[in-house]
Amino acid sequence: MWNILKIASAFIGIIVGAGFASGQEVLQYFTSFGYLGTAAAVVATALFAYLGMMLTLLGSRTRTRSHKTVVYQISGRYIGVIVDYVIIFTLFGVGVVMIAGAGSTLNQQFGLAPFVGSVLMTLMMGATLMLNVQRVVALIGSITPFLVLALVLICIYSLATMDRSFAELAPIAESVESTLPHWLVSAVNYVSFNIAVGAAMSLVMGGAEKNENIAKWGGLFGGLGVGVLIMISHLAMFSQIDNIAGYALPLLKIIDGISPWLAKGMAFVLFGMIFSTGASMFYAFVARFVEMRTPAATRFSLITLAVGFVASFAGFTQLVAFFYPLIGYLGLFLVGALIFASFKLKRDARQPGMAQAVRSTD
C-alpha cells in the first residue's frame, strides 16, 4: 500500500505546479463556468483517474526508462512521431514556464528580482537530475501532503466565510473571461494539457515499479487525487469569486485575506509545487535522449537547464498564454493513444511474448 501511495503522491506532484500553482488555471478552466464548472471538475476527475492508471500501467508493463518506447508501441510509427514530439515540446516548454514561474512567485511575495527565483529553481532542478528515478519520485511525492493540507484549509475557510449564496455568485463567476468555449471542452482541454505534462515522467515512474498492480492503482489514486484537488480549488474560488475575480494569483489572494504571513508561507508551498513539476519535466526530457546518471546525461542536463533558464526571461505570463492552450489541444493525440492502448493491452495480453519484446527494445 505504501508503494501505491508513493506513486499516487508523485503523480499529483508532477502535475500540481503547472495545473494549480497560481489558482488562475482552475479559475479559467472551471470556476469561470459557474455551476457547470463543478460538472467539468467531475468529468476531469474521471478522465484523470483512467488516464493516470493507463500511464503508470504501461510504464510498468514495458519497464520503460523513457516515454519513447511506450509511445511508439501504442501509437504506431506515424502517430507515434506526433505524440513523441508533442511530449518533448511539452516537457521542455513547461519546464521553462516553471523556471519563469519560480522567479515571479518570489518577486510577487518578497520583492526579489525575478532572476533570483529562476536561478534558485534552476540550481535545485540541476541537483535533482543527478538522482535516480526512485529518489526523484520520493522527492516529488513529498511535496504533495503540503499542497493537500493547504488547499483543504483554503476551501474550509472560503466556504465558512462566503458572504453570498452560490446562486448569487454564479453570474460573477461566469463573467470571468475564459478562452475556452464550453465547459466540456474546457474539462477535456485541461486534462489533455496536464496529461501531456505528466505523461513522460509517469511512464518512467511506472517503469521503475515491477508490480503492475501497484503501478496501476498508484496511477488511479493519483488521478483521483488530482480530481479532488481540482474540486476543492474550484469550490474555494467559487465561494470567494466576488473577492478574487481579476487577481492573477487568486489562491494567494484568499490566503492573504486570512493572514499576510500565511500568504508568505503559501508562497513557499507554491515554490515547491513549481519545483516538483519543473524537476519532473526536465528529468523526463533528458531521459528521452540519454541514459540517466551517466556523464552524457550530466552534460545534457546542464545544457538543457542553461537554455531553459535563458528562455524563461520571455516572462511567466507570456509563456503560460502561449504554451498552455496549445499543449492542451496537441495533447489530444496522446489522450487518444492512451484510450486506444486499453484495447491494445487486452489484445497483446493474448500474445505471451509481446511484453518481453517491448522490454527488449527499451
C-alpha positions as CSV (number, residue, x, y, z in Angstrom):
1,M,0.0,0.0,0.0
2,W,2.9,2.3,0.8
3,N,4.3,2.0,-2.8
4,I,0.8,2.7,-4.2
5,L,0.6,5.9,-2.1
6,K,4.1,6.9,-3.2
7,I,3.2,6.6,-6.9
8,A,-0.1,8.4,-6.3
9,S,1.6,11.3,-4.5
10,A,4.3,11.6,-7.1
11,F,1.7,11.6,-9.9
12,I,-0.1,14.5,-8.2
13,G,3.2,16.2,-7.5
14,I,4.2,16.1,-11.2
15,I,1.0,17.9,-12.3
16,V,0.4,20.4,-9.5
17,G,3.0,23.0,-10.4
18,A,1.5,23.5,-13.9
19,G,-2.1,22.9,-13.1
20,F,-2.6,24.5,-9.7
21,A,0.3,26.8,-8.9
22,S,-1.4,30.2,-9.2
23,G,-5.1,29.1,-9.0
24,Q,-5.6,31.0,-12.2
25,E,-5.7,27.7,-14.1
26,V,-8.6,26.3,-12.2
27,L,-10.3,29.7,-12.3
28,Q,-10.1,29.9,-16.1
29,Y,-10.9,26.2,-16.8
30,F,-13.6,25.5,-14.2
31,T,-14.8,28.4,-12.0
32,S,-15.5,30.7,-15.0
33,F,-18.3,28.4,-15.9
34,G,-20.1,28.7,-12.6
35,Y,-22.2,25.7,-11.7
36,L,-21.2,23.9,-14.9
37,G,-17.6,24.3,-13.7
38,T,-18.5,21.7,-11.0
39,A,-19.7,19.3,-13.7
40,A,-16.5,19.9,-15.6
41,A,-14.5,19.0,-12.5
42,V,-16.3,15.7,-12.2
43,V,-15.6,14.9,-15.8
44,A,-11.9,15.8,-15.3
45,T,-11.7,13.6,-12.3
46,A,-12.9,10.6,-14.1
47,L,-10.5,11.2,-17.0
48,F,-7.5,11.8,-14.8
49,A,-8.2,8.6,-12.9
50,Y,-8.4,6.5,-16.1
51,L,-5.5,8.1,-17.9
52,G,-3.3,8.1,-14.8
53,M,-3.9,4.4,-14.4
54,M,-3.1,3.7,-18.1
55,L,0.2,5.7,-17.9
56,T,1.7,4.0,-14.9
57,L,0.4,0.6,-16.0
58,L,2.0,1.0,-19.4
59,G,5.2,2.1,-17.9
60,S,5.4,-0.9,-15.5
61,R,4.4,-3.4,-18.2
62,T,7.2,-2.2,-20.6
63,R,9.8,-1.4,-17.8
64,T,10.5,1.7,-19.8
65,R,13.2,4.2,-18.9
66,S,11.8,6.9,-21.2
67,H,8.4,7.6,-22.8
68,K,9.6,6.9,-26.4
69,T,9.2,3.1,-26.4
70,V,5.7,3.2,-25.0
71,V,4.5,6.0,-27.2
72,Y,5.5,4.2,-30.4
73,Q,4.2,0.9,-29.1
74,I,0.7,2.3,-28.5
75,S,0.5,4.8,-31.3
76,G,2.3,3.2,-34.2
77,R,5.1,4.6,-36.4
78,Y,3.4,7.7,-37.8
79,I,1.1,8.9,-35.0
80,G,3.8,7.9,-32.6
81,V,6.1,10.5,-34.1
82,I,3.5,13.2,-33.5
83,V,2.8,12.1,-29.9
84,D,6.5,11.8,-29.2
85,Y,7.3,15.3,-30.3
86,V,4.2,16.7,-28.5
87,I,5.6,15.3,-25.3
88,I,9.1,16.5,-26.0
89,F,7.7,20.0,-26.7
90,T,5.6,19.9,-23.6
91,L,8.5,18.7,-21.3
92,F,10.8,21.5,-22.3
93,G,8.2,24.2,-22.7
94,V,6.6,23.6,-19.3
95,G,10.0,23.2,-17.7
96,V,10.8,26.7,-18.9
97,V,7.5,28.1,-17.7
98,M,8.2,26.6,-14.2
99,I,11.6,28.4,-14.1
100,A,9.9,31.6,-15.0
101,G,7.1,31.0,-12.5
102,A,9.6,30.5,-9.7
103,G,11.0,33.9,-10.4
104,S,7.6,35.5,-10.5
105,T,6.5,33.9,-7.2
106,L,9.4,35.2,-5.2
107,N,9.1,38.5,-6.9
108,Q,5.5,39.0,-6.0
109,Q,5.7,37.8,-2.4
110,F,9.1,39.0,-1.4
111,G,10.1,41.7,-3.9
112,L,13.1,39.8,-5.1
113,A,14.3,40.3,-8.7
114,P,12.7,37.6,-10.9
115,F,16.1,36.2,-11.9
116,V,16.8,35.3,-8.2
117,G,14.0,32.7,-8.0
118,S,14.8,31.5,-11.5
119,V,18.4,30.9,-10.6
120,L,17.5,29.1,-7.4
121,M,15.0,26.9,-9.2
122,T,17.4,26.0,-11.9
123,L,20.1,25.0,-9.4
124,M,17.6,22.9,-7.5
125,M,16.5,21.2,-10.7
126,G,20.1,20.6,-11.7
127,A,20.8,18.8,-8.4
128,T,17.6,16.7,-8.8
129,L,18.6,15.5,-12.3
130,M,21.6,13.8,-10.7
131,L,19.4,11.5,-8.7
132,N,18.0,8.1,-9.7
133,V,14.3,7.8,-10.6
134,Q,13.2,6.3,-7.3
135,R,14.6,9.2,-5.4
136,V,13.1,11.7,-7.8
137,V,9.7,10.0,-7.3
138,A,10.1,10.2,-3.5
139,L,11.2,13.9,-3.7
140,I,8.3,14.9,-5.9
141,G,5.8,13.0,-3.8
142,S,7.0,14.7,-0.6
143,I,5.6,18.0,-1.8
144,T,2.0,16.6,-2.2
145,P,0.9,16.5,1.5
146,F,1.7,20.2,2.0
147,L,-0.4,21.0,-1.1
148,V,-3.3,18.9,0.0
149,L,-3.3,20.4,3.5
150,A,-3.1,24.0,2.2
151,L,-5.9,23.5,-0.3
152,V,-8.2,21.8,2.2
153,L,-7.7,24.7,4.7
154,I,-8.3,27.3,2.0
155,C,-11.5,25.5,1.0
156,I,-12.8,25.3,4.5
157,Y,-12.1,29.0,5.2
158,S,-13.6,30.1,1.9
159,L,-16.9,28.2,2.4
160,A,-17.1,29.3,6.0
161,T,-16.7,33.0,5.2
162,M,-18.6,33.3,2.0
163,D,-21.0,36.3,2.1
164,R,-23.3,35.3,-0.7
165,S,-25.0,32.1,-1.9
166,F,-23.7,30.2,-4.9
167,A,-26.8,31.4,-6.9
168,E,-25.7,35.0,-6.3
169,L,-22.1,34.2,-7.1
170,A,-22.7,32.2,-10.3
171,P,-23.2,35.3,-12.5
172,I,-20.0,36.8,-11.2
173,A,-18.1,33.6,-11.9
174,E,-19.5,33.4,-15.4
175,S,-18.3,36.9,-16.1
176,V,-14.7,35.9,-15.7
177,E,-13.2,35.7,-19.2
178,S,-12.1,32.3,-20.5
179,T,-10.6,31.3,-23.8
180,L,-12.5,28.0,-23.7
181,P,-15.8,28.0,-25.5
182,H,-17.7,25.3,-23.4
183,W,-17.4,23.7,-20.0
184,L,-17.0,20.2,-21.5
185,V,-14.3,21.4,-24.0
186,S,-12.6,23.1,-21.1
187,A,-12.6,20.0,-18.9
188,V,-11.1,17.8,-21.7
189,N,-8.5,20.5,-22.7
190,Y,-7.4,20.8,-19.0
191,V,-7.0,17.1,-18.7
192,S,-5.2,16.8,-22.1
193,F,-2.8,19.6,-21.1
194,N,-2.0,18.1,-17.7
195,I,-1.7,14.5,-19.1
196,A,0.8,15.8,-21.7
197,V,2.7,17.5,-18.8
198,G,2.7,14.3,-16.7
199,A,2.9,11.5,-19.3
200,A,6.6,11.1,-19.7
201,M,7.5,11.1,-16.0
202,S,4.5,9.0,-15.1
203,L,5.7,6.4,-17.7
204,V,9.2,6.4,-16.3
205,M,7.8,6.3,-12.8
206,G,5.7,3.2,-13.7
207,G,8.7,1.7,-15.4
208,A,10.6,1.7,-12.1
209,E,7.8,-0.4,-10.4
210,K,7.9,-4.1,-11.3
211,N,4.5,-4.9,-9.9
212,E,1.9,-3.9,-12.5
213,N,-1.0,-3.8,-9.9
214,I,0.9,-1.4,-7.7
215,A,1.7,0.8,-10.6
216,K,-1.9,0.7,-11.9
217,W,-3.5,1.5,-8.5
218,G,-0.9,4.2,-7.9
219,G,-1.8,5.9,-11.1
220,L,-5.6,5.5,-10.5
221,F,-5.4,7.0,-7.0
222,G,-3.1,9.7,-8.2
223,G,-5.6,10.7,-10.9
224,L,-8.4,10.7,-8.4
225,G,-6.3,12.8,-6.1
226,V,-5.8,15.4,-8.9
227,G,-9.5,15.5,-9.5
228,V,-10.3,16.0,-5.8
229,L,-7.8,18.9,-5.6
230,I,-9.5,20.5,-8.7
231,M,-12.9,20.3,-7.0
232,I,-11.5,21.7,-3.7
233,S,-9.8,24.6,-5.5
234,H,-12.9,25.3,-7.7
235,L,-15.2,25.4,-4.7
236,A,-12.8,27.6,-2.7
237,M,-12.6,30.1,-5.6
238,F,-16.3,29.9,-6.5
239,S,-17.3,30.8,-2.9
240,Q,-15.0,33.8,-2.9
241,I,-15.3,34.8,-6.6
242,D,-16.6,38.3,-5.7
243,N,-13.3,39.0,-3.8
244,I,-10.8,37.3,-6.1
245,A,-12.0,38.0,-9.7
246,G,-9.4,39.9,-11.5
247,Y,-6.4,38.8,-9.4
248,A,-3.6,36.9,-11.2
249,L,-3.0,34.6,-8.1
250,P,-6.5,34.0,-6.7
251,L,-5.4,31.3,-4.2
252,L,-2.8,33.7,-2.7
253,K,-5.5,36.4,-2.5
254,I,-7.8,34.1,-0.5
255,I,-4.9,33.3,1.9
256,D,-3.9,36.9,2.2
257,G,-7.5,37.5,3.5
258,I,-6.7,35.1,6.3
259,S,-3.2,36.4,7.1
260,P,-0.4,38.1,5.1
261,W,2.0,35.8,6.9
262,L,0.1,32.7,5.8
263,A,0.3,34.1,2.2
264,K,4.1,34.3,2.5
265,G,4.1,30.7,3.8
266,M,1.9,29.6,0.9
267,A,4.4,31.2,-1.5
268,F,6.9,28.6,-0.3
269,V,4.4,25.8,-0.9
270,L,3.8,27.2,-4.4
271,F,7.5,27.3,-5.0
272,G,7.7,23.6,-4.0
273,M,4.8,22.8,-6.4
274,I,6.6,24.6,-9.2
275,F,9.8,22.7,-8.4
276,S,8.0,19.3,-8.4
277,T,6.6,19.8,-11.8
278,G,9.7,21.5,-13.3
279,A,12.1,18.9,-12.0
280,S,10.0,16.1,-13.4
281,M,9.7,17.9,-16.8
282,F,13.5,18.2,-17.2
283,Y,14.2,14.7,-15.8
284,A,11.9,13.1,-18.4
285,F,13.2,15.4,-21.1
286,V,16.8,14.4,-20.5
287,A,15.8,10.7,-20.1
288,R,14.2,10.8,-23.6
289,F,17.6,11.4,-25.2
290,V,20.3,9.9,-23.0
291,E,20.7,7.2,-20.3
292,M,20.3,8.9,-16.9
293,R,23.1,9.0,-14.3
294,T,25.9,9.0,-16.9
295,P,28.4,11.6,-17.9
296,A,26.4,12.2,-21.1
297,A,23.3,12.8,-19.0
298,T,25.1,15.3,-16.8
299,R,26.4,17.3,-19.8
300,F,23.0,17.2,-21.5
301,S,21.2,18.3,-18.3
302,L,23.5,21.3,-17.8
303,I,23.0,22.4,-21.4
304,T,19.2,21.9,-21.2
305,L,18.9,23.9,-18.0
306,A,21.1,26.7,-19.3
307,V,18.9,27.0,-22.4
308,G,15.7,26.8,-20.3
309,F,17.0,29.5,-17.9
310,V,17.7,31.9,-20.8
311,A,14.3,31.1,-22.4
312,S,12.5,31.8,-19.1
313,F,13.2,35.5,-19.5
314,A,10.4,35.7,-22.0
315,G,8.2,36.1,-18.9
316,F,5.8,33.8,-16.9
317,T,2.5,35.3,-18.1
318,Q,3.6,35.4,-21.8
319,L,4.8,31.8,-21.6
320,V,1.7,30.5,-20.0
321,A,-0.5,32.3,-22.5
322,F,1.4,30.7,-25.4
323,F,2.1,27.2,-24.1
324,Y,-0.9,26.1,-22.1
325,P,-3.8,26.2,-24.6
326,L,-1.5,25.0,-27.4
327,I,-0.4,22.0,-25.4
328,G,-4.0,21.2,-24.3
329,Y,-5.0,20.8,-28.0
330,L,-1.9,19.0,-29.1
331,G,-2.2,16.6,-26.1
332,L,-5.4,15.2,-27.5
333,F,-3.2,13.0,-29.7
334,L,-1.8,11.5,-26.5
335,V,-5.2,11.1,-24.8
336,G,-6.5,9.3,-27.9
337,A,-3.5,7.0,-27.9
338,L,-3.9,6.1,-24.2
339,I,-7.6,5.3,-24.7
340,F,-6.7,3.1,-27.7
341,A,-4.0,1.5,-25.6
342,S,-6.5,0.0,-23.2
343,F,-7.9,-2.1,-26.1
344,K,-4.4,-2.9,-27.4
345,L,-3.3,-4.2,-24.0
346,K,-6.1,-6.7,-24.0
347,R,-5.1,-7.9,-27.4
348,D,-1.4,-8.0,-26.5
349,A,-2.2,-10.0,-23.4
350,R,-3.1,-12.9,-25.6
351,Q,0.4,-12.9,-27.1
352,P,2.8,-14.1,-24.3
353,G,6.0,-12.8,-26.0
354,M,4.7,-9.3,-26.5
355,A,5.7,-7.7,-23.2
356,Q,9.2,-9.2,-23.3
357,A,9.6,-8.0,-26.9
358,V,8.7,-4.4,-25.8
359,R,11.1,-4.5,-22.9
360,S,13.9,-5.7,-25.1
361,T,13.6,-2.6,-27.3
362,D,13.8,-0.2,-24.4
